[in-house]
Amino acid sequence: MMKKLFAALVLLAFVSPAWAATCPMLMGEIDEALADDAKVAQLSETELEQVNQLRQEGEEAHNAGDHARSEEMLNEAKEILGV
């Protein structure tokens, strides 16, 4: 039983940093898409506002350590952008 618990804790220690590293990558993809005038031109004003808000909230969640929520928001922004 102790071995399984220890193995789970070790696995968790390695998975958490992986999540943390994914958020900046997603933010970079969003920023790159927002810099593309052709991509932005395809969005309505409302969609662009949503993307910017999700991007900001995703970064805030990342900085707060809530990487699962950050990924969720950032992936939603990417979906709106079509990337």
Secondary structure per residue as TSV (DSSP state, phi and psi in degrees):
chain	resnum	aa	ss	phi	psi
A	1	M	-	360.0	-44.9
A	2	M	H	-63.6	-37.2
A	3	K	H	-63.8	-41.5
A	4	K	H	-66.1	-41.7
A	5	L	H	-63.9	-44.0
A	6	F	H	-62.8	-43.1
A	7	A	H	-62.0	-40.0
A	8	A	H	-65.5	-40.6
A	9	L	H	-66.5	-39.9
A	10	V	H	-64.7	-44.1
A	11	L	H	-61.1	-43.6
A	12	L	H	-61.5	-37.3
A	13	A	H	-63.4	-31.7
A	14	F	H	-86.2	-28.6
A	15	V	H	-76.2	-39.5
A	16	S	H	-58.1	-47.4
A	17	P	H	-63.7	-30.1
A	18	A	H	-65.3	-41.8
A	19	W	H	-62.8	-42.0
A	20	A	H	-62.5	-34.0
A	21	A	H	-76.8	-22.3
A	22	T	H	-72.4	-36.3
A	23	C	H	-58.3	-50.9
A	24	P	H	-60.7	-33.8
A	25	M	H	-64.2	-44.0
A	26	L	H	-64.6	-41.8
A	27	M	H	-61.4	-39.5
A	28	G	H	-63.6	-40.8
A	29	E	H	-63.7	-40.3
A	30	I	H	-66.3	-45.8
A	31	D	H	-60.8	-40.1
A	32	E	H	-63.9	-42.8
A	33	A	H	-66.7	-37.5
A	34	L	H	-69.1	-22.9
A	35	A	T	-80.8	-12.6
A	36	D	-	-88.5	106.8
A	37	D	H	-58.6	-34.5
A	38	A	H	-65.8	-40.3
A	39	K	H	-65.6	-45.5
A	40	V	H	-65.1	-35.0
A	41	A	H	-64.4	-23.7
A	42	Q	T	-79.8	-11.2
A	43	L	S	-94.9	147.4
A	44	S	-	-77.7	168.2
A	45	E	H	-60.3	-40.5
A	46	T	H	-63.9	-44.2
A	47	E	H	-63.1	-41.4
A	48	L	H	-63.3	-41.4
A	49	E	H	-62.7	-42.0
A	50	Q	H	-61.6	-45.7
A	51	V	H	-60.2	-47.3
A	52	N	H	-63.1	-40.1
A	53	Q	H	-67.6	-45.0
A	54	L	H	-63.3	-38.6
A	55	R	H	-62.2	-45.8
A	56	Q	H	-65.2	-47.2
A	57	E	H	-66.1	-34.2
A	58	G	H	-64.1	-41.3
A	59	E	H	-66.6	-40.5
A	60	E	H	-63.2	-42.0
A	61	A	H	-64.1	-40.3
A	62	H	H	-60.8	-47.7
A	63	N	H	-64.3	-28.5
A	64	A	T	-83.1	-5.6
A	65	G	T	91.6	3.6
A	66	D	-	-94.0	77.6
A	67	H	H	-73.2	-30.4
A	68	A	H	-64.6	-44.9
A	69	R	H	-66.8	-39.7
A	70	S	H	-59.9	-47.8
A	71	E	H	-60.9	-40.7
A	72	E	H	-59.8	-47.9
A	73	M	H	-66.9	-44.5
A	74	L	H	-66.6	-38.2
A	75	N	H	-67.1	-33.9
A	76	E	H	-65.2	-41.7
A	77	A	H	-63.3	-41.2
A	78	K	H	-63.6	-38.0
A	79	E	H	-63.5	-43.3
A	80	I	H	-62.5	-39.6
A	81	L	H	-72.8	-21.3
A	82	G	T	80.2	31.2
A	83	V	-	-117.6	360.0
